[in-house]
Amino acid sequence: MKQKFEIPHCETCQARLQSIFSEVSSQDLEKLSLHKGCNFHRAGQILFQEGGHPAGLFCINRGRIKLYKTGEGGREQIIRLAKDGDVVGYRAMISGQAYSASAAVLEDATICFIPKSSFLDLLKESSTFNARVMELLCHDLATAEQKELSFAQKPVKQRLAETLLLLKEFYGTEEDGMTLKGSLSRQEIANIVGTATETVIRLLSELNTKKTVALDHKKIKILNPQALLRTARVYD
């Protein structure tokens, strides 16, 4: 039997507690609940595409999303990963510009959509919410600058080690405390690192030989997090 899809309510949403909406008043939450929409999205579905114009804000109730740019030859560069409690598409909406990247679902996800007018009304009426959005903007800007610096100055091996540590934080680990949850393909990992798939495969094989990680098909187990951290920071 097909499982019935239940629309999450803002007032009781657990993901909201980790989001920019965590301190929004009950009255404002009721307004958001009245105007928002919510849908179940399968892995691989596109939320929005680079160059499109936003009509609202996407809030992730459950699931994983990738934001990416498409370069020459259709090659992807993953610029951000988003999960429960994260919001996507807000910068383009606030600036009134087109999306600078595309967004696609990595895992089956429940995603709510808040119309632009509702979001901007809340932004104007709530100084607390306004401050949270400004904090998020500043954080994302600093992260983007750091990533740009990393691509310009750090070798691929270091970027791969950083990416594995990022994926550990983003996805978490299975019960053994070492195996990364999620199952990104080698190509998707390469799209995050900013290199060729073949390079990622070779470097993962080197880390496997050194027993820093263990590989089992798509699964990656971090055996020696301290060694991976040293590689990420070029301490060796």
SULDAJO-V148494 format. One record per pair of residues at least 4 apart in sequence whose ideal C-beta (glycine too) atoms are under 7 Angstrom apart, sorted by sequence separation. I is the first residue (numbers start at 0). GAP is how many residues later the second one is. D is the distance in whole Angstrom. If there is no record, write none. Layout:
[[I,GAP,D] [I,GAP,D]]
//
This chain:
[[8,4,7] [14,4,6] [17,4,7] [23,4,5] [24,4,7] [25,4,7] [26,4,7] [27,4,6] [28,4,6] [29,4,7] [30,4,7] [31,4,6] [40,4,5] [47,4,5] [69,4,6] [70,4,5] [81,4,4] [88,4,6] [89,4,6] [90,4,6] [104,4,5] [113,4,5] [115,4,6] [116,4,6] [117,4,7] [118,4,6] [119,4,6] [120,4,6] [121,4,6] [125,4,6] [126,4,6] [127,4,7] [128,4,6] [129,4,6] [130,4,6] [131,4,7] [132,4,6] [133,4,6] [134,4,6] [135,4,6] [136,4,6] [137,4,6] [138,4,6] [139,4,6] [140,4,6] [141,4,6] [142,4,6] [143,4,6] [144,4,6] [145,4,6] [146,4,7] [147,4,6] [148,4,6] [149,4,5] [153,4,5] [155,4,6] [156,4,7] [157,4,6] [158,4,6] [159,4,7] [160,4,7] [161,4,6] [162,4,6] [163,4,7] [164,4,7] [165,4,6] [166,4,6] [172,4,5] [183,4,4] [185,4,6] [186,4,6] [187,4,7] [188,4,6] [194,4,5] [196,4,6] [197,4,6] [198,4,6] [199,4,6] [200,4,6] [201,4,7] [202,4,7] [203,4,6] [204,4,6] [205,4,6] [223,4,6] [224,4,6] [225,4,7] [226,4,7] [227,4,6] [228,4,6] [7,5,5] [15,5,5] [16,5,5] [23,5,5] [59,5,6] [91,5,5] [113,5,5] [153,5,5] [167,5,6] [172,5,6] [173,5,4] [183,5,5] [189,5,6] [194,5,6] [206,5,4] [207,5,6] [214,5,6] [229,5,4] [230,5,6] [9,6,6] [15,6,6] [47,6,7] [69,6,6] [70,6,6] [81,6,5] [91,6,6] [122,6,6] [172,6,6] [189,6,6] [206,6,5] [207,6,6] [221,6,6] [229,6,5] [91,7,5] [121,7,6] [122,7,6] [172,7,6] [173,7,6] [189,7,4] [192,7,6] [207,7,5] [212,7,6] [213,7,4] [67,8,5] [68,8,5] [91,8,7] [172,8,6] [212,8,6] [67,9,6] [149,9,6] [170,9,6] [171,9,5] [189,9,7] [203,9,7] [212,9,6] [213,9,6] [67,10,5] [68,10,6] [88,10,7] [122,10,6] [170,10,4] [186,10,5] [189,10,4] [212,10,6] [46,11,6] [67,11,6] [170,11,4] [185,11,5] [188,11,5] [203,11,6] [211,11,6] [65,12,5] [66,12,6] [167,12,6] [210,12,6] [211,12,5] [66,13,4] [166,13,5] [210,13,7] [88,14,7] [185,14,5] [10,15,7] [65,15,6] [66,15,7] [87,15,5] [185,15,6] [211,15,5] [211,16,6] [63,17,7] [64,17,4] [166,17,7] [10,18,5] [46,18,7] [9,19,4] [49,19,6] [63,19,5] [49,20,6] [66,21,6] [9,22,5] [10,22,7] [59,22,6] [61,22,6] [78,22,6] [9,23,5] [59,23,6] [60,23,7] [64,23,6] [92,23,6] [8,24,6] [59,24,6] [59,25,7] [59,26,5] [92,26,7] [162,26,6] [58,28,5] [57,29,7] [162,29,5] [7,30,6] [56,30,6] [57,30,5] [162,30,5] [6,31,5] [57,31,5] [56,32,6] [68,32,5] [69,32,7] [56,33,5] [67,33,6] [159,33,5] [184,33,7] [66,34,5] [67,34,6] [158,34,5] [4,35,5] [53,35,5] [158,35,7] [182,35,4] [56,36,6] [66,36,5] [182,36,7] [55,37,7] [155,37,6] [53,38,5] [64,38,6] [65,38,6] [53,39,4] [155,39,5] [18,40,7] [64,40,6] [65,40,5] [159,40,6] [178,40,6] [179,40,5] [47,41,6] [64,41,6] [62,42,6] [63,42,4] [178,42,5] [63,43,4] [150,43,5] [155,43,6] [159,43,5] [177,43,5] [62,44,5] [64,44,7] [177,44,5] [14,45,7] [52,45,6] [53,45,6] [62,45,6] [63,45,7] [177,45,6] [14,46,5] [51,46,6] [62,46,2] [90,46,7] [156,46,6] [14,47,7] [50,47,5] [51,47,5] [61,47,6] [62,47,6] [155,47,7] [12,48,6] [50,48,7] [61,48,5] [62,48,7] [49,49,5] [59,49,6] [60,49,4] [48,50,7] [49,50,7] [60,50,7] [47,51,5] [49,51,5] [59,51,6] [60,51,6] [49,52,5] [58,52,7] [7,53,5] [48,53,5] [57,53,6] [58,53,4] [47,54,7] [167,54,6] [47,55,5] [57,55,6] [58,55,6] [45,56,7] [46,56,4] [163,56,7] [46,57,7] [55,57,5] [56,57,5] [45,58,5] [46,58,7] [55,58,5] [163,58,7] [44,59,7] [55,59,4] [43,60,7] [44,60,5] [54,60,7] [55,60,5] [43,61,6] [54,61,6] [42,62,5] [53,62,7] [56,62,5] [41,63,7] [42,63,6] [55,63,7] [164,63,6] [40,64,5] [42,64,5] [163,64,6] [164,64,7] [42,65,6] [17,66,7] [18,66,4] [41,66,6] [17,67,3] [18,67,7] [19,67,6] [160,67,5] [164,67,6] [18,68,6] [40,68,5] [14,69,4] [15,69,7] [14,70,4] [39,70,6] [40,70,6] [160,70,4] [161,70,5] [160,71,4] [37,72,7] [38,72,6] [157,73,6] [37,74,4] [156,74,7] [157,74,6] [36,75,7] [35,76,5] [36,76,5] [157,76,6] [35,77,6] [35,78,5] [34,80,6] [31,82,6] [34,83,5] [31,86,6] [30,87,7] [82,87,6] [80,89,5] [27,94,6] [27,98,6] [7,102,7] [23,102,7] [7,104,7] [22,105,5] [23,105,6] [22,109,7] [77,110,7] [19,112,4] [19,113,6] [77,113,4] [76,114,6] [77,114,4] [75,115,5] [19,116,6] [76,117,6] [63,118,7] [67,123,7]]
//
